[in-house]
C-alpha cells in the first residue's frame, strides 16, 4: 500500500538532481582522500638506499671562489674541524672519478644514452644496501650503481614517452644495462654496470667506494683528489648550532627536505580545502534529498495517517522511504568509487613515472571512508524520515 502511494508522487528530476549533486560531492571527498594517500607518502618517503639522517655539505660558490676549483675543496683541517662538532655523528667524503668514464645505457636492449658520465662514491657505511648488492671485487667486471631518480624521470618523459620505449620504475631496474669504458694513464678497461636502485636525495651516480679507490689507483695514480662535498650524519638539521656553524664557515647543506616539507604542507592544505568543498556539496545534496522526501510524505500525509490508524506501525510506514534513500545512497557510493578508480588510474601513471616507483597504496581506505559516509548519511536519513512519520502519527491521534 505504501509503495503504491510512494510511486504516485515520486519526482524523478528531484532524485536525479540529488544523485548528481551527491555524486559530485562524494567523488571529490573520496578522490581527495585517495590522492593524499597516494602522493604524500612518496613525497615524504625516506631514501631507500641511503641513511635517512645524512646531510650533504659543500662550500658556497662566490665570484672569487668560482675562479679556483681548489678553493671549493675541503682541506683535512676543515674535515677534522667538522668531525669535532657536537652535532656531527660521522663524516664521509665523496670520492670522484679522476679518470674518463664513457657510458652506454640501454633500456630493454635499446640504446638511449652514450656519453661521458661522472662517477662518485661515498663510504659504504652511508649506503643502506645489503653487502651482497653493494660489493665489488677486482676480479669482477660487474659494478653496482645507484642512479639519481631525476635521471629516470628525464628518461621516462624525454625518451620513453616520445620513442615508444618502456618506462622504468624501481621494480624494473633489470631493464637497464650500463656499459662503462674507463680510460686513463694509457690504460682502458670495460665494466658492466648493474643498477640496483634510485636515490631521490643525491644528484650523483654512485658506485662502491672499493671500485672507485681501485679505479683511481689504476687509471689516475698521480691524482690528488680532494673532496668538494662531504656527507655527515646528524640528528638535528634544523638546530641553531649547525645553522650557525654553516653560516660562519661558508658551507651550505644540499638537502631538499625543507622544500619537501613545504610542498607536503601546501598539498595537505589544498586537499583539505577540496575535501571541505566536497563535504559542503554532499550536505547540500543531503538537504535536496530530505526536501524531496518531505514533499513525498507531505503529499501522502492523509493516506499515511489512515494507514497508521488501521494498525500499521510507524516503522512500517517509514520503511519504503528509508529503503529509497538507502538505495540512492548506495548508487551514489558505487558511482563515486568508479569515478575515483578511473581518475586514479590516470594520475597514478604520471605519479609512478615522476617517482619511479611501483608501490602504490590500496583503494581500500577510500572504500572504507565511503562506507563510513554512507552509514552516517543513511542513519541520519532514516532518523529524519521516522521522525516525520511519528509526527504525522501523533498529529492524527491528537485530532
N, C-alpha and C positions, 0 to 999 in steps of 0.2 A: 504493500500500500504506500509506504513512504517513498520507495523507489519510483513508483508511478507518479507521485506528486513532484518528486525532485526533477524528473525528466521533463516535465511540462514547462518549467520555468528556468531551465539552465540557459545561461547566456554564453555561448561558445566564444565570442570575441573577448569577453571578460577573462575567461580562463586561459585563453591563448595569450592574452596580454600578461597574465600572471606568470605563465610558464616561460615566456620570452624574457621578462624582466628578471625573474628569479634565476634563470639560466645564466644571464649575463653576470649577475652578482655572484652566484656560486662559482662560476668559472673563473672570475677574477680572483676570488679568495683562494681557491684551490691552486690555481696556476701560480699566484704569487708565493704561496707556501712551498710548492714544489720547486719553483725556480730558486728560492732561497736555499733549500736543502741540496740542490744540485750544484750551485755555483759557489756559495760561501765556503764550503769545505775545501774546494780546490784552491780558493784564494788564500786560505789560512793554513793549508796543509804544510807541514814541515818538509824540508827537502829529504827525499828518501835515500840519498846516497852520501850525505854529509852530516856531520854533527849539527844538532839543532841550535846550539848555543855559540856558534862561531861568528866572528866578525872579521871582515877583510879590511885592512888598513893600507892606505897609500898616502903619499905626500901630495899636498895641494900644488897644482901646476900654476905657477905665476909666469910673468913675462921673462924674468931673469932665469928662472929655473928651466923654462922650456928650451933655452939655448943649449943647455948641457944635460944630456940624459943621465950623466953620472950623478948629478945633484938630486935626481929623483930616487936614487937607490938608498937603502938603509945600511948604515955602517954597523959593524959589530958592536960598537959602543951604544948606538941607538937601540939595537936589538936587546942588549943587556939591560939598558935602562927601562925599556918597555916591559921586559920579563919581570923586573923587580917591582912593578906597580902592584898594589894590593888587589886591584880589581881584575888582574890578569891571572888566569889559571895556567895556560900553556901558550907558547908562541911557536908558530910554524912558518917556515919560509917557502914562498913559491920558487920553484926551480924552473927556469925557462930553458928551452932548447937553444943551444948556441950553434946549431948547425942547420942546414937547409932540410926542410921536410916537404916533399911533394906528395899530395894525397889525391887519390882517386876514390870517389864514393859512388857506390852502386846501390840501388834500391830494387829489390826483386829482379836482379840481373841487369837492370837498365842503368847506364851511367848518367849521373845527374851533377857530378862535381869533379873537376880536375884542376887543382890549384895548389899553391903553397900555403900550408897551414902552420900556425904557431901552436906548439905543444907546451904544456906546463904540467907540473906535478906538485903535490903537497905531501907532507908526511902522512904515512898510512894511518896513523892514529886519528887523523881528522876525517878519514873516509869511513863511513858507516856501511861497509860492504864486507861480506864474508871473505876470508883469506883465499878460499878456493876460487872465487870470482876475480879477486883483485891481487893477482900474483903474476910474476914474470920470472922466468929463468933464462939464462944466457943461451941455453941450447934450444930454446923455443923461438919460433917465428910468429907466435900469436901474442898480440898486445891488447890487454883490456883498455877500453876507452869509455869515458863518461862525457857525453856531449851536452852543451848548453841547450836548454829547452827552446830557447829563441831560435836556434838553428833549425830545429824540426818544425817550428811554427812557420818560419820563412819557406822551408821546403814544401810544406803541405799547402800553403797558399800560393807560393810563387811558382813552383814546379808542378806539383801533383795536380793541382786544380786545372791548370792550363794545358797539361800534356797527357792527361788521362793516365797518370801514374798512380799507384796505390798510396793512400795516405798512411802515415806511420804514426803509431801510438806506442806507449810503453809496453804494451803486450805484443807488439810486432817488431821488436828490435832485431829479431833474427833476419828480417828482410834487408837490413843494412849491412853492406860489405865495404870495408876500407882496405885499400892497398897503400901502404906507406913506403915511400922511397926516400931513404936517408942519404945525404951527401955531405962530405966534409973531410978536410985534411987528405984529399986524394983518395978517399975510400967511399964506397957505396954499399948499401945493403937494402934488402927488401923485407918488409914485415907485413903481416896481415892484421888489421885492427878488428877487434871484436867489441861491438858496442854493447855494454851491459845496462845502460840506462841513461836518463837525462837529469840534469841538475837545473833547478829553477832559480838558484841564487848565485850562481857563478857564471860569468861570461867567459869561460875558459874551457879549452879542450884538455881534459885531464887524462894523464897516463900514470901508471905506478911509478913511485919515486925510484925504485930499483932499476926500472928500464931507463928512466931519464939520466940517472947517475952513470949507468953503463954507456949510454949513447953519447953523453957529453965527453966522457973519458976517451971514447974511441974516435969520435968524429970531430971533437974540438978540445984536444988535451991542453992547448995553450991558453984557452979562455979563462978569464977570472970572473965568473958570474957573481953578480951581487943582486940581491932581491930588490925589486921595486914594489913588491906587495908582500904584506905579512898577514898571516891568519892567526887570530887569537881566540881563545875560548874565554868567555866572561859570563857571569850570571846576571849582570845588570848593565845593559847597553845604555839605558836612559839615565843612569846615575849622574850626579853633578861632577863627581871626581873624574870619571872618564871623559865627560864632555869638556871639562876644563883642561885636562891633560892634552886632548887632541887639539884644542884651540891654541894652547901655549906652544905646542911643538909643530904646528902647521900640518897636522895629519887630518885625514878625513876618513870616515867609515863608509865603505862601499856596501851599504846594506839597504835593501828596499822594504824592510819590514814595516817601517813607519808609514811609507806610502801605501802599503798593502792594508794596514790598519785603517787608514783614512778612507781608502776605497771601500773596504768592507763596511765601515760605519755608514757612509752615504748610501751604499747598496741596501743595507738594512733599513735605513730611514725611508728610502724610496719605496721599498717593498711594503713597509708598514703603512705608508700613505695609500698605496694602491690597494692593499687589502682592506683598509678602512673605507675606501670608496666602494669596494665590492660589498662590504657589510651594509653600508648605507643603502645601496641598491637592493640588496636582499631584504632589508627591513621594509623598504617601500613596496616591494613586491608582496611581502607578507601582509602589508596593510591592504593591498589590492585584493588579495585572496580573501581576507577576512571580510572586507566590504562586500565582495561578491556573495560569500556565504550568508552574511547578514541579510542581503537583499533576498536571497532564496528563502531563507527562513521567514522573513517578514511577509513575503508574498503568500506563503503557505501557513501563516500563523493560525488562522481559523481552523483549517483542517488538522493541523498538528494538535491544536487544543482538543479537538474532538477525539483524536487517537489516544491522547493521554487520558481523557475522561472514560473511554471504554476499556481501559486496563493496560494500555501499552506503558512500559516504564520509560522514563526519560532517556536512559541509556540506549533503549531500542530505537527510539525516535531519532536520537543524535547519531547513531551508528552510520547510517548511509552518508551523512555529511562528513563524518570523520574519515570514513573509508575513501571518500572522494579526495579529501585533502592529502591523505597518505599516498594515494595513487599518483596524484600530481607531484608531490614532493619526491617520490621515488623516480619518476620520469625525469624530473629536473636534475637529480643527482646523477643518474646514469648518463644523460646527455652531457652534463658538465665534465664528468670523468672522461668521456670520449673526446671532448674538446681539449682537455688537459693533455691526454695521451698524444693526440695528433700534434699539438703545438710543441710538446716536449720533444717528440721525435725530431722536429725541425731544428730547435735551438741546441739540442744535445750534439748534433752533428758538428755544429760550429764550436761548441764548448770543448768537445773532445779533440778537435784539431788545435785549438788555442792552447790547451793544457796538455796535449799529448798523453792522454791517459785513457785507459779502457774501463776504469772503475766508475760506476755510477750508482747513485742511491736508488732505493726501491721506490715504486709508486705507492707502496702500502701506506706510508704515513698520510699521504693526501687522501687516500681512500678512507682511512680511519677518521681523518678530520671531517670529510664529507658525511660519513655516517653519524658522527657526533652532532654536526649541524642539523642533519635530517631528524635525529631523535629529538633534539631540543625544539626545533620548529614544529615538529609533529605533535609533541606533547603540549606545546602552547596552543596550537590549533584545536586539538581535542578538548583542552580545558575551556577555551573560549566558547566553542560550539556547545558544549554541555551546559555551560553557564547560561547561554542564551535560551536553550530549551527549557532549563529549570525555571528561568524567569517567566517564560510563557506558561509553563505548568502552574506556577504559583499565582500568576495573574488570573488564570481561569478559575482557580479554586476560590480566590477572593471574590470573583464575580458571583 
